[in-house]
Amino acid sequence: MMSLSKERKERRLQSYDGMTMTRRGYNAALCGLLLYGIVANFIICKYFTDAVEALNPTAFLIGYLVCAIIGCLMSGLSHNPVISFIGYNLVVLPCGMSISIAIEAYGGLDSEIIVEAFMITLCITAAMTLFAIICPQFCSKLGGILFASLIGLILARLVMLIFGMYSIAAAWIGAVIFSLYIAYDVWRSQRYPLTLDNAIDSALDIYLDIINLFLELLEILGRYKDDDLFICSRLKAGCLFFGHIKIRHIKNVINNI
């Protein structure tokens, strides 16, 4: 696992470019960015699903991966909030397009499964945020465990995808991991200097946690036809990849080069 030394972490926590914000302003910006990403995804699912479904699946998947990689690098490497926000959109908008097809496979936005998964995701997000506030010391110890667990989940998902295997246990494990990751990323977001750029980067981390938790819950709650399961699993693999390779982990690797 790639990680910064304690000394490098402390130097990084104390270094920043640009003006700092108040704690209230920083958290308001972070929450606003999360809300923006979720609303943007809702709009895509509501009005653009047919257009997304008309795209060539292979071309769409490649375009999604390219945009997400560029978006992660822009958000993670830049200290300019404008550039970071562009990177944020390069991840959020293509992710919304892939989610729109998965949601359609489950019956659309008005289906009982989608509503139930959304409400459970909302409750878990609120609970994990509260947990991060109440138990910061516990959350501070989760990073290495979660990163290793996610690598294992990536490999397990990849093997199942290649060999056409399926196990609901993987979805349950993923839901637990992403729930804990929400708490960890919320805790971590409060350790960085209170700048708009850091608010954007932290919002991207938490956004990916929430989206992947939602997808795991869909798999747990959903009932598929075989062809729908294949479509959702393939789209989910792309989202999971960027949920696992967290934007802050990319920045850690770059800092160690």
C-alpha positions in Angstrom: 0.0 0.0 0.0 1.3 3.4 -1.0 1.3 5.9 1.9 3.1 9.0 3.1 5.4 9.0 6.0 4.2 10.7 9.1 6.5 13.6 8.5 5.4 14.1 4.9 1.8 13.9 6.0 2.3 16.6 8.6 4.1 18.8 6.2 1.3 18.4 3.7 -1.4 19.1 6.2 0.3 22.4 7.0 1.0 23.5 3.4 -1.6 25.1 1.1 -2.1 27.6 -1.6 -4.7 30.3 -1.6 -6.9 31.8 1.1 -8.3 29.8 4.0 -12.0 29.7 4.9 -13.9 29.5 8.1 -14.8 26.0 9.3 -18.5 26.8 8.7 -17.7 28.1 5.2 -15.5 25.1 4.4 -18.1 22.6 5.4 -20.9 24.5 3.7 -18.8 24.4 0.4 -18.2 20.7 0.9 -21.8 19.9 1.4 -22.9 22.2 -1.4 -20.5 20.3 -3.8 -21.9 17.0 -2.7 -25.4 18.2 -3.2 -24.4 19.6 -6.7 -23.0 16.2 -7.7 -26.1 14.3 -6.5 -28.5 16.8 -8.2 -26.5 16.7 -11.4 -26.7 12.9 -11.4 -30.5 13.1 -10.7 -31.0 15.4 -13.7 -29.0 13.0 -16.0 -31.0 10.1 -14.8 -34.3 12.0 -15.2 -33.8 13.5 -18.6 -30.8 12.0 -20.5 -31.1 8.2 -19.9 -32.4 7.5 -23.4 -29.5 9.5 -24.9 -27.0 7.6 -22.8 -28.5 4.3 -23.8 -28.1 5.2 -27.4 -24.4 5.5 -27.1 -22.0 2.7 -28.2 -21.3 0.8 -24.9 -17.6 0.3 -25.6 -17.1 3.9 -26.7 -19.0 5.1 -23.6 -17.0 2.9 -21.2 -13.7 4.1 -22.7 -14.8 7.7 -22.6 -15.9 7.4 -19.0 -12.6 5.9 -17.9 -10.6 8.6 -19.7 -12.7 11.4 -18.3 -12.6 10.0 -14.8 -8.8 9.5 -14.8 -8.3 13.1 -16.1 -10.8 14.4 -13.6 -9.1 12.7 -10.7 -5.7 14.0 -11.7 -7.0 17.5 -12.2 -8.7 17.6 -8.9 -5.9 15.8 -7.0 -2.9 17.6 -8.4 -4.2 21.2 -8.8 -4.3 23.7 -6.0 -6.5 26.0 -8.2 -10.2 25.5 -7.2 -11.4 26.3 -10.7 -9.3 23.5 -12.2 -10.2 21.2 -9.3 -13.9 21.9 -9.9 -13.5 21.1 -13.6 -11.9 17.8 -12.6 -14.8 17.2 -10.2 -17.3 17.5 -13.0 -15.2 15.2 -15.3 -15.8 12.5 -12.7 -19.4 13.3 -11.5 -21.0 13.8 -14.9 -19.8 10.6 -16.6 -20.5 8.7 -13.4 -24.1 10.0 -13.5 -24.4 8.7 -17.1 -23.4 5.2 -16.1 -25.7 5.3 -13.0 -28.6 6.4 -15.2 -28.4 3.1 -17.2 -28.1 1.0 -14.0 -31.1 2.8 -12.5 -33.1 2.2 -15.6 -32.3 -1.5 -15.4 -33.9 -1.5 -11.9 -37.1 0.2 -13.1 -36.3 3.9 -13.2 -36.2 6.6 -10.6 -39.7 5.9 -9.3 -39.2 2.2 -8.7 -39.4 1.0 -5.1 -35.9 -0.5 -5.2 -34.3 2.8 -6.2 -36.2 4.9 -3.6 -35.4 2.4 -0.9 -31.7 2.2 -1.8 -31.5 6.1 -1.9 -33.1 6.4 1.5 -30.9 3.8 3.1 -27.8 5.5 1.5 -29.0 8.8 2.9 -29.4 7.3 6.4 -26.0 5.6 6.4 -24.3 8.7 5.1 -25.8 10.8 8.0 -24.9 8.1 10.5 -21.3 7.7 9.3 -20.9 11.5 9.3 -22.1 11.6 12.9 -19.8 8.7 13.7 -16.8 10.5 12.3 -17.6 13.5 14.5 -18.1 11.4 17.7 -15.2 8.9 17.2 -12.4 10.7 15.3 -9.7 8.5 16.8 -11.3 5.3 15.6 -11.8 6.8 12.1 -8.1 7.8 12.0 -7.1 4.2 12.1 -9.3 3.0 9.2 -7.2 4.2 6.2 -4.9 1.3 5.8 -7.5 -1.4 6.6 -10.0 0.1 4.1 -7.5 0.5 1.4 -6.3 -3.1 1.7 -10.0 -4.3 1.8 -10.8 -2.3 -1.3 -7.9 -3.8 -3.2 -9.2 -7.2 -2.3 -12.7 -6.3 -3.4 -11.4 -5.1 -6.7 -9.7 -8.4 -7.3 -12.7 -10.4 -6.2 -15.0 -8.3 -8.5 -12.6 -8.7 -11.4 -12.4 -12.5 -11.0 -16.2 -12.7 -10.8 -16.6 -10.5 -13.9 -14.2 -12.6 -15.9 -15.6 -16.0 -15.0 -19.2 -14.9 -14.9 -19.5 -15.6 -11.2 -21.9 -13.9 -8.8 -22.1 -13.7 -5.0 -24.3 -11.4 -3.0 -21.6 -11.5 -0.2 -19.4 -9.2 -2.3 -22.2 -6.6 -2.3 -22.6 -6.8 1.4 -18.8 -6.5 2.0 -18.7 -3.6 -0.4 -21.5 -1.8 1.4 -19.7 -2.2 4.7 -16.4 -0.9 3.2 -18.0 2.1 1.6 -20.0 2.9 4.7 -16.8 3.0 6.7 -15.1 4.9 4.0 -17.7 7.7 4.3 -16.8 8.1 8.0 -13.0 8.0 7.2 -13.2 10.6 4.4 -15.4 12.9 6.5 -12.9 12.7 9.3 -10.0 13.2 6.9 -11.7 16.2 5.2 -11.6 18.1 8.5 -7.8 17.6 8.9 -6.8 19.5 5.7 -6.3 23.3 5.6 -9.7 25.0 5.1 -9.4 26.0 1.5 -11.9 25.8 -1.3 -9.6 23.5 -3.3 -9.5 21.0 -0.4 -13.3 21.2 0.0 -13.6 20.1 -3.7 -11.1 17.3 -3.3 -12.8 16.0 -0.2 -16.2 16.3 -1.8 -15.0 14.1 -4.6 -13.8 11.5 -2.2 -17.1 11.4 -0.3 -19.2 11.6 -3.5 -17.5 8.4 -4.7 -18.1 6.7 -1.4 -21.8 7.6 -1.5 -22.3 6.5 -5.1 -20.6 3.2 -4.7 -22.6 2.5 -1.5 -25.8 3.2 -3.4 -24.7 0.8 -6.2 -23.9 -1.9 -3.6 -27.3 -1.4 -2.0 -29.0 -1.7 -5.4 -27.3 -5.0 -5.9 -28.5 -6.2 -2.4 -32.0 -5.0 -2.8 -32.5 -5.6 -6.5 -33.9 -8.5 -8.5 -32.3 -8.8 -11.9 -32.9 -10.6 -15.2 -29.6 -12.1 -16.4 -29.0 -9.5 -19.1 -29.7 -6.7 -16.7 -27.2 -8.2 -14.2 -24.5 -8.2 -16.8 -25.1 -4.6 -17.8 -25.2 -3.3 -14.2 -22.1 -5.3 -13.3 -20.1 -4.0 -16.2 -21.1 -0.4 -15.5 -20.6 -0.8 -11.8 -17.0 -2.1 -12.4 -16.1 1.3 -13.8 -17.6 3.2 -10.9 -16.0 0.8 -8.3 -12.6 1.3 -9.9 -12.6 5.0 -9.2 -14.3 4.5 -5.8 -11.4 2.2 -4.8 -8.5 4.2 -6.3 -9.4 7.3 -4.2 -8.3 10.7 -5.3 -6.3 11.3 -2.1 -4.5 7.9 -2.7 -3.5 9.1 -6.1 -2.1 12.3 -4.6 -0.1 10.2 -2.0 1.5 8.1 -4.8 2.5 11.3 -6.7 3.9 12.8 -3.5 6.1 9.8 -3.0 7.6 9.8 -6.5 
